[in-house]
Structure formats: structure tokens, C-alpha cells
């Protein structure tokens, strides 16, 4: 297996910048898996899932979405729109083309992956959505504010960052510390002895303006033409059975696992979630309906 990082040039309007893309590539590739992280996340959020899937024959492609991690900061919130994120994902799909490509999205990344698969009328591959908030709510505004708060926070050391990640990811102390340090170095940057979230301030400016903004993407889910699996924790505020269950009952190719331990969002950093993802990718594809 090869593990490497590439820089992919992204053009948005009259601006261009490089997107950092982490890739796990087995010797023999069965299919691609694109992994899209959460709003304040990075490619490092898949440091457990990616090598696991690659060990089972999948090329795993994990970008730092624009304005995050080691990717370019465009410096203006007009570049951080759903349209821009869909464009960048489409560019990656073209560059790393495969006969079959799957999508794994975490939280905000699940919304992007869902809308992308719906808009392009994806016909091959599967979609895995981890704790997507399919319509805006008061709980979502609370999450938006938490992201604003962490973007403005400062940590004195990498040790403090690791402690924060333990709590944020809701994972136990048996998780390898070196993995959390790697995640911390990607999600945060150090300057002048202080560690801060690696995110373009313009992204946060845009997020502040979105507090209170309403949206609903249930129609995109109902119109998916490929198998999809949604994952929710037992205490997730975003699992809405009244809206979701009728879609699952009507569409045989959509399934939902809603009894996982934890709240928002189940970290993709455990053997249990990795096996759920692999099992869904390996399962015989159900018919649409």
C-alpha cells in the first residue's frame, strides 16, 4: 500500500489555489472511496478508516476541503458556498476517475456528498452519510456556534489539542496517542506557541452569517439512485425518524443505522464504524425502489 499527499489545483472564479489530498492506494484497486470531512474537520479525521479500507482493496481519497487543514485559504466567504464545494468534489472525481466510486461523508461532509450524488445523478457506487443534519434546526445553530467558539480558541500545546480531541471525538484512552497527534497537527496549526484550528477566517465569517439560515435536503436523499447508508448515534439530535423512516420504507436501497453509541457525530475512528462501512460497501447492491 502507498500513502501519499498530492496538491490539486482548484479554480474558483478568477482565483486558484491548491487542495491538499491524502491518498491511500493498495497495489490492486477495486474502486475509489472519496471521504469528505466535517465543517471544522480535515482529511485526518479518516486516519483510521482510510488504511482499513485500503487494506481491503479500495483507493481512499481524502481531501482537506478548501479553507481547511493544509489546503488553500481563498480569503473571501464568497468562495465558501455549497456550489464551490460541489465543484471541488467534482474536480476530484474527474481527476481520480474510476469505474466505481463511493462516497463517505461526515456531518457537513455528508450533506455535500449527498447533494453531489443527487445532483450528478450518481449511478454507480454507494453513499455513506455519517450523522447528516438533513434539515436545519435549533440544534444545528448550537453546533454552528460551537464551531465558531473552537475557531476562536487557542491551545498552549499539542498535548492540550490531544485532550480536546479526546473529548470532541468521544473516544477512549486506548486510541493510539500518535494517531491523535497526527490528527491534531492536521486540524490545528501552531504559531507563536499557540495552537489554533486550521481554518480560513473567511469560512467562519460565512458560518456566522448562516446562523439561523434554513435548509432541507430530504428530497436529495429520496432521489438518490444509488444505495445509501445513514449512521446516527443513539443521542444524535439530527436523527429525525418522522422524516427519515418513510423514505427508508419506500426506498429499498436506503438503510439507516440509528443505534450507535454516542451523539454527533460518531467518529470514524473505531473498528466498529470501519466494519460497518466495509460491510455496506461489500454487500450485494439492492434494487432501487
C-alpha positions, 0 to 999 in steps of 0.5 A, a space after each residue: 500500500 502507498 500513502 501519499 499527499 498530492 496538491 490539486 489545483 482548484 479554480 474558483 472564479 478568477 482565483 486558484 489555489 491548491 487542495 491538499 489530498 491524502 491518498 491511500 492506494 493498495 497495489 490492486 484497486 477495486 474502486 475509489 472511496 472519496 471521504 469528505 470531512 466535517 465543517 471544522 474537520 480535515 482529511 485526518 479525521 479518516 486516519 483510521 478508516 482510510 488504511 482499513 479500507 485500503 487494506 481491503 482493496 479500495 483507493 481512499 481519497 481524502 481531501 482537506 476541503 478548501 479553507 481547511 487543514 493544509 489546503 488553500 485559504 481563498 480569503 473571501 466567504 464568497 468562495 465558501 458556498 455549497 456550489 464551490 464545494 460541489 465543484 471541488 468534489 467534482 474536480 476530484 472525481 474527474 481527476 481520480 476517475 474510476 469505474 466505481 466510486 463511493 462516497 463517505 461523508 461526515 456531518 457537513 461532509 455528508 450533506 455535500 456528498 449527498 447533494 453531489 450524488 443527487 445532483 450528478 445523478 450518481 449511478 454507480 457506487 454507494 453513499 455513506 452519510 455519517 450523522 447528516 443534519 438533513 434539515 436545519 434546526 435549533 440544534 444545528 445553530 448550537 453546533 454552528 456556534 460551537 464551531 465558531 467558539 473552537 475557531 476562536 480558541 487557542 491551545 498552549 500545546 499539542 498535548 492540550 489539542 490531544 485532550 480536546 480531541 479526546 473529548 470532541 471525538 468521544 473516544 477512549 484512552 486506548 486510541 493510539 496517542 500518535 494517531 491523535 497527534 497526527 490528527 491534531 497537527 492536521 486540524 490545528 496549526 501552531 504559531 507563536 506557541 499557540 495552537 489554533 484550528 486550521 481554518 480560513 477566517 473567511 469560512 467562519 465569517 460565512 458560518 456566522 452569517 448562516 446562523 439561523 439560515 434554513 435548509 432541507 435536503 430530504 428530497 436529495 436523499 429520496 432521489 438518490 439512485 444509488 444505495 445509501 447508508 445513514 449512521 446516527 448515534 443513539 443521542 444524535 439530535 439530527 436523527 429525525 425518524 418522522 422524516 427519515 423512516 418513510 423514505 427508508 420504507 419506500 426506498 429499498 436501497 436506503 438503510 439507516 443505522 440509528 443505534 450507535 453509541 454516542 451523539 454527533 457525530 460518531 467518529 470514524 475512528 473505531 473498528 466498529 464504524 470501519 466494519 460497518 462501512 466495509 460491510 455496506 460497501 461489500 454487500 450485494 447492491 439492492 434494487 432501487 425502489 
